[in-house]
């Protein structure tokens, strides 16, 4: 049911985008023919434009560009799978990269704070980094290469 409503909203937004293009072509004030949509799969930006000559009112076609921005969670998940870390270390690494405190990580994973610190030290050693601040740039650089 949710997917159908989301698809209907997307279709409504695309129709409005096309209507805005037509209004602009006719010299009327209208919204910019673009909209953004964010869902669990990422952020999407849609922008409409004319594909052909506007000399006649019939058979005009519009194009829509879609830019996709992947959610940080997915980027981190994709990056940690490439490193020689245990499953728990991968989970800790993702949480560390997101800026979660040792205490909060311990509560989330049901482990002691000292165990989290131990995992963090092993992660830094295996990834050849010195501190938590080096982790996120390292993980994001892995994604930008692939």
N, C-alpha and C positions, 0 to 999 in steps of 0.2 A: 504494500500500500504506500509506504514512504517513497519507494523508487518511482512509482507512477506520479505521485505529487511533485517530486523533484523534477522528473522529466517534463511534466506539464509546465512547471515554472520556467524551465530552461527554454521550452518552445515559446512560451509567452514572451520571455526576454529577447529571443531571437526575432520574433515578429515585431516587437517594439523597435529593435535595432533597425530592421528593414523599414519600418514606418518613419523612423527618424531620418534615415537616408533620403527617403522620398520627400519629406517635408523640407529638408535642407535644399534639395534639388529645386524645389518649387519656390525657394526664396523665403520660406517661413522660418521663424526661430524654432529651434528644436534642440533637444539634448544631443550631446555628442554620441554618435552611433557606436557605443561601447558599453560593456558591463563586466563586472567581476563576479566570480562564483568561487566560494571556498567550501570544501567538503573534506571528509577524512582522507581522500586520495590526493589532496593538494589544493593549490590555488590556480584558478584558470581565469585568464583575461581574454575576452572576446572583443573584436573590433571589426566593424563592417566597412566595406568600401565597394565602389562600383567596379564591375569587371569589364564593361563594354561602353561604347559610345551612348550618350543619352539623347541622341537626336530624336528618336521616336519614343512614344510612351509604351510601346509594346515590346515584349521580349527583352527587356532590360534584366541584367543579371547582377547579383551582388555576390561578393566574396566575403568570407569571414575568416580572419586569422585567429588562432587560438594559441595563447602562450601558456605554458604549464610551468608551475613552480612546485617542486616536490616537497612534501612536508619534511621537516628536520628529523623527525622520528624515523622515517623511512631511509633517509640518507645515512643516519647513524647505524641503523640496523644493517644496511647493505655494506657499510664500511667495516664494522666489527667482525663480520663473518670472514673477512679476508685475513684476519690476524690470528696467530697461534695462541689463542686464549681459551681457557676452559669456558664452558657454558655460563658458569656463575661470574667469571671475570668479564665476559662479554656483556652480561647484564649490568654489572657494576660500572664498566667502562661507559656504557650508554648513559647511565644515570649521572655519573661524574661529568660527562661532557655536557649534559643538560643543566649543570650547575646545582644539582641536588646535594644537600649536605650529607656528611658521613652518617650523622644520626638518622636522618630521614631514610637514607638507603638501607641502614640496618633495620629500621622498622618495616620498610616495604618488603625486604627480602627475608625478614625474620631471622636475622643474624646479629651478633654483637657488633658494636661500633669498632672495636679493636679488630674484628675479623674483616670488616669493610676496609679499614686502614691497611691491613695485611694484603688484601686483594689489590688495593690501589698501588701499593709498593711493587707488587709483582707485575701489575699491568704496566707501570712506568718502566720497569726494568725490561720487560719483553718488547715493549714498543720503542725503547731507547729514547725516552723523554724524561724530563726532570721534575715536572710539576703538572698539576691538573690543568693549568692554563694552556699547556702545550697539546692537550689531548684533542680538544674540539678542532683546532686548525689541522691537526694531523688527519683526523677522521674525514673532515670535509675535503682535504686535498686528495684523499684516496678516491672520492667520488668524482672529483673534477677531472681526474686522469682517464677514467673509464667512460 
